[in-house]
Amino acid sequence: MIFGELPLTECTGAMLAHAIRIDGRRIAKGTSVDRGLIEAAERAGMHRLWIARLEAGDVPEDLAADRVAEMLAGSGIARRAPSHGRVNLHAAHDGLLLYEPDAVIRANGQCESIGISTMPVHTPVAAGDMLATIKVFPYAIGAAELGSLCQLLHRSLEVRPWQTGISACLIQTALYDTAPKQLAKTAAVTRARLARLGISMVEPPIVAHAVEPLAQALVAANAVAAAQAGLLLISGATATSDRRDVLPAAIVAAGGSVTRFGMPVDPGNLIVMGRLGDAGLVVIGLPGCAKSPKRNGLDLVLERLAAGLPVDSADFDRMGVGGMLDEAGRTVPWAWAASAA
């Protein structure tokens, strides 16, 4: 592509590289330079214009952006029409945004003429949400450069829909001084948290916060949940502080195994993850913060499970990157300075 400031006599058929103003009238960038425009520029005392002119093998910005968007968009992604070298990608349905971050990084490094911006991976999205934008910076790029970039993408952006038919059983434990109002609130918050992922919830009777009664409740709930491809959730009267504490000990006593205690996400550190029964049903000991509707580590786990993704200990390790959630409620640094003053 030719780009630069040229004499008026050499500008016919090119595009304005920048908007100009003649006789109080604004002429937008990208406007084709014709004889009328040149004559108007001459009358205004102009002698040169900044222009862009495509050459053989150049792909115009809108077409280039659309090709990149087409290669990036996988299942569950809808792309909008290109405009001014930009194409936006939106969610075609509710679900979890998935892609390989390294693929986007490599693509952005491959060609400085195009920028791909995305929402964070594993973001829960609703139909219509804007997920990514592709912007071509110059008016055109070379076909070979565009082809090399597109080869890196392979429809890597997708929205995995929430799975249907998943149910969860919430077992709550109580101590002598546990308030019924708090138990009811926890049930309501958990039901709402699951409902947005399309997961239904059943709630057996409250049990004592002790290993044996909780283990018995898990065995009974497992028989029901296993037939419904469900999840077993435990909300303890006290936070879990060790692998030998009540919740993990009860999972083991019920014949299950604890696959993870604790996660590098805040809030949500004190979570317990396990498996139970021949079907290897997922058991989750909820962190104390799950009694609140604010986003926490439990949401990160539930969203992956609801999208049909496995969650193992290595996944927990990766959650630490970006795992200090905005909803943690900490005072921001500029507020510290204000309070000190």
N, C-alpha and C positions, 0 to 999 in steps of 0.2 A: 504494500500500500504506500502511495505517495502521500506525505503529510508535510505541510510547511506553509510558509508565507510566500506567495507568488504574485507577480504582476497581474493586473486585471486581464490582460490579453491572454494569459495562460490558464485562466480559471474556469472557462466555459465547460460545463458538463461535470464539474467536480461538486463536492458537498462543502457547505460552510463548516469549518471546524469549530467555530465558536459563533454564538449569536452576535449579531451586530444591530445597530440602531441607525436608521436613515430617515431623516425628516420626521423624527418622533415616532417612527414605526419600528417595532422590534421584529427582526427577522431571525427565526430560530436556527440553532445549529442543526446541521443535517439537511438543510434546505438545498435543493439542487440549484447551482449557479447557472442562470440562463442569461440571454442577452439583455432582457429587461432589468435584471438585478445589476448587471455590470454597468448599464447606463445610469441607473440610479446611484450607484457607488461613485461613478465619475462626476455626476452633478454635485454630489456631496463633498467632492474634493478628495476622495479616496483614490489611492494609486495601487494598493496591494490588498490581498485578502488571505487570511489563514484558511487553507482548504485541505480536504482529504479526498484522494482519488483511488478507487479500487483498481488493482492490477489483475492480470490473469492468475488464477489459482487462489485468489482471496475469497473468503466466505464472509458475507455481510454479517454484522453483529447479531441481528435477530435470528437469522438462520443458524449461526454458530451456537448461540445460547440455547436454541431449541434442540439442536442435536445433542448437546451435552446433557440437557435435562432429560431427553429421551433415553440416553444411555444410563443415566443415574437412577431414574425412576423404576422401581421394581413393583412388587405386589402391594396393593393398597395405597398407591400414590397416584394422584391426579395432577397433571401439569397444566398450567394456564398458558394462554397465548403470549408470545413474546412481544415486548414493547421496549423500545430504546435500549436494546441489547440485554434485556433482563427477562428471565422466566422464573416464575415462582412455583414451587411444588406444595401441594396441599394433601391432607389426609383424606382418603376416599371413604374411610369408615373409622370407628373407634378402635383403639388398640394401643400397642406399644411400638414406638419408633425404634427400628433396628438398622444398623449399618456398621461397617468396619471403619473406625476412625482413621486408621492408617491409610485406607484407600483415598479418603478425602484429602489427607495431608499430602499424599504422593501426587494427587491430581493438582492440587494448588501449587505444588513445587514444580510440576512438569511445565506449566505454561503461565507466565506472569500476566498474560493478557486476559485471563479468565479467573474469576473468584467464585468459589463455592462456599456458601455459608449455610450451616445447618443448626437446628436445635440440638441439644445434647442427646447422645445416644441413650436409649432406655427411658425416654420421656414418654409418659402416658399422654395420648392425644385423643381428641374428639374429631369426628368427621368435619371437614372444612378447615381445620387448623392449618396455618401455614407452617411448613416444616423446614423448607430450605429455599434459598434463592441463588440463582446462577446469573452472574453479571459479566458481560464481555466489556472490557474497558475501552479499547479502541473501536473504530468504526468497522473493522474487519480483522480477521486473522487468517494466516495461511492454512490451506487445506491439509497439508502434511502435519503441521503442528496440532491442528484440531483432531486429526485422526489418531495421533499418538496419545493425546489426552483421553479421548473416548475409550480407548482400549483398556484404560486403567479402571474404568467404572463398573462395567458388567452389571448394571441394574442393582447396585449395592444398597440402595435406600429402600426400605420397605416398612409397612405398618402391619405388624402381626396382630390379627384380630383376637379379641378375648374369646377364649374357648367357651363352648356352651355345655350346660349340664353339670357344672361343677357345684358341689355343695360343701359347706363347712359345718363342723360341729364345734361349738364353743363351750368348753368346760371351764367353769369358774370355781375357784376355791375361796374359802372364807375362814377367818379366825373368829374368836368369840366377840370381837368388837367391830367386825366388818359391817359397815352400814348398808342396809338393803338398797338405799338410794344410790350408793356408789356402784353396786352390782348392776342395777338397772341401767345406769348411765353407761357403764362399760359395754353392756349388751347392745344398747342402742347405737353407740359409736361404732362398734365392730360391725354391726349389721349394715350400717350406712357405708362403711369403708369397703365391705365386700360387695355391696349392691352395685357400686359404680363400676365394678369389674365383671358384673353379671353373675356373681356367686351368691347363691342362697345360703341361709344359715338356720341351723336348728340349735336348740339350747336345752340340754338335759338339766336335771336338778343340780343345785349347788352342792359341792362336796367339801369336806373339811380339808384344811390346808395341811395335809400330812401325806407321807409317801403311800401307805397302804390304801386308803380310800381313793386317792387319786389314781393309783395303778388300776384298781378295780373299775373305776369309771372309764379309764382309757380302753381297757379290754372290752367293756360293753359297747362303747362308742365305736371302736374299731370294727366290730362286726357289722354295724349299720353303715358306717362310712365307706368300708371296703366295697360294698355293693353299689355305692353311688359315685365311685371315683372321686372321693371327697378329700377334705383336709381336716385334720384334728388341731384345734387351737386351744391353748390353755392360758387362761388369765389368772395368775397367782395372786394371793392376798398380799404377798411380799415379793420384792424383786429377787431374781435369782442372782446369787453372789458367787457360786462355785458349781463345778460339774457334779458335786456331791449334794447339792441343795435339793429341795423337795421336788421341783419340776423335773430336772434331768434324772434324778434317782427314781422317780415314779415311772418314767418312760422305760428305763432299764428293767424295773421290777415287773412291768407289764409285758416284757419279752422283746422290747425294742432296743434301739441303739441311739446314742447321741452322736450326731455327726458334726455338730458345731456348737460351741458355747461362746457367745460374744461376737460382735461384729464391729468393724472400724467405721461405723456411721453414727453420727451424733445429730439429733437424739435417736436412740435405738440401740445403744451399746449392748444392753443386757438381754439379748435374745437367745433362745435355745432352739436348735434345729435337730430333728431326729427322724427316725423311720420306725414303723411299727407293723408287725404282722407279716404274713407271707407275701402280701401284695406290696410291701414296702411303703405303706401309706405315710405321707408327710405329716409330721407332728411339729408344731411350732409353739414354743413357750413364749408368750408375748412379753416384750419389754414393758416396763411400767408406763412409759410415755404413750403406749398404744391405747391407754384409757382416754387419751385426748384425740380429737379429730385432726390435730396438726400433723403435717407430713413427717414421717420418721422412717427408720430403717425397716420396719415391718412392711411399709408400703412398697419399698424396693423389692422385697422378696415376693409379696403377693402379686405384684404386677408381672413379674417374670413367670410365676406359676400360672397365672390366669392366661398368659399368652402362650402357654404350652412349652415353656422353656425349662430345662432342668436347672436346679440351683444346688451347686455343691460348695465345698469349702473354698475352692479356688475362686469361685464367683464372689464369695464374701470378701476375699482378699482384694479383689479388683474394685469393690464398692467403696473402698477407702478413698480412692481418687474422686474428688468431688463429693465425698461423703459427709462433709460438714454442711448440713442442710441449712438453707436460709431460715427455715422455720424454727431453728434452735433458740431464737429469742435473745441472743446475746446483744449487748449494747455495742453499737458500731463505734469505731475509733473516734470519729469526730464528735460523737456524743460524750465520750470521756473528756475530751478537751473542753467541751462546753460546760460540763458539770464541774470540772476543776476550776474554771474561771469563775 
